[in-house]
Amino acid sequence: MKAGGIVFIAGAVATLATMAPLLLDIDPFPSYAWAVCMLMGVGFAISAAGVLRSAAAQRTAARASQAQAQAQAQV
């Protein structure tokens, strides 16, 4: 999730830098600069995948703990 946050922040900074020429009435950046703005979406996807993976791991651990508690209760 940390990597996703870093990539998202890099994309956000690139977006602000790319939008500045539109507001300051100067020459716009080349098209590859606009492509760097897509890092916001990539960073969000990386973070979302990390959250889902963490939730799945916690769910698996909870099920294993519950199964172990039930097994001890039967003994």
Order of alpha helices (4+ residues) and beta strands (2+ residues): alpha-alpha-alpha
